[in-house]
Amino acid sequence: MRVLKHQLQSGSVGHAYLFSGTRGTGKTTMARLLAKGVNCLAGGEALVPPAGVERPCGICENCVAVKNGIMVDVVEIDAASNNGVEDVRELRDSVIYPPTMGRKKVFIIDEVHMFSKAAFNALLKTLEEPPGHILFILCTTEPNKLPQTILSRCIKMDFRRVPMEQIAAGLTDICAKIGLTATPDAAALIASNADGSVRDGLSILEQCVQTGERNITRELVLSVVGSPGDASIAALTDMAYRGTASEALVRLDEMLAGGMDEKRVIDDWIEWLRSALLIKFVSEPGRILNRADENIAEIAKQSADYDVKFINDSIYRLAKLRNDARWSSAVRILLEMAVIEMSEERAQNGG
Ligand SMILES: [Zn+2]
């Protein structure tokens, strides 16, 4: 995002940006920062700030107005709920009026891929001949769904997932600031569940805080997310692969005793195995898998020796189990049977 900073400082901000990336990677946060930056009054009214002045300042009238969502020149549109062409026509009409408080009129369109074809056409008309006082910031999780005509008129910026350690460190900082403590394994577990999304990480932390506990432990996080987490699933898979049913059953018991939901274990396990399978075949698995790079590296390391048959059979078995679990009140027994079958098969055929 150094590019944006440079453009702000040199007064060379473009008229249309496309921020793409998975949910929770900071697209709208960055869009608001840019909206503040172009309208920030630090250093005066000029487009290029005087040397040494950084925009956005965060404290001037315009910065504060954007922050509070009351800046008339910054319009946020959620395309997911405004996919009608009427909204874009309205937008197109209001585009011709100059900004009232700031230098630029900013339109932040979230989930822009949800626009209808007619809405895209209306938007395109404006993008083709944008008035100088206009800044469009289009945000999307699915840039491939945008028409080429729109894509070619935008400056594209890719938002990446935040590495796990960085999220864990950030969460630990926040806890310290609000007078709480989080154990390192608790912070790591939140980060692993957040899977690259700062927003998801914060939301899990918030749920932990709401329990009233002052010390956030791994157990607390597990009870909040109801998920086994990658580490448990990885251990379980390894035990099944080595054909040691007894160890796997004990591990499973520990997981369920900790308050995890059986169906969640099944879902997460299938997802883990799917990742292991795709990693074997796809050169850049990060593009299809909803996982942070470190998670992918971990899974790749562990599953390097696994044969495709083991992974495939396990997925089939768990998928069937997931289906059966919908009608059964004894999901735990079904899950234990699956673990035994997986281990026994490996013990006989090569474990
Ligand atoms: Zn400012």
Boltz pocket constraint, residues with backbone or C-beta under 6 A from the ligand:
constraints:
  - pocket:
      binder: B
      contacts: [[A, 36], [A, 39], [A, 40], [A, 41], [A, 42], [A, 56], [A, 57], [A, 58], [A, 59], [A, 60], [A, 61], [A, 62], [A, 63], [A, 64]]
      max_distance: 6.0
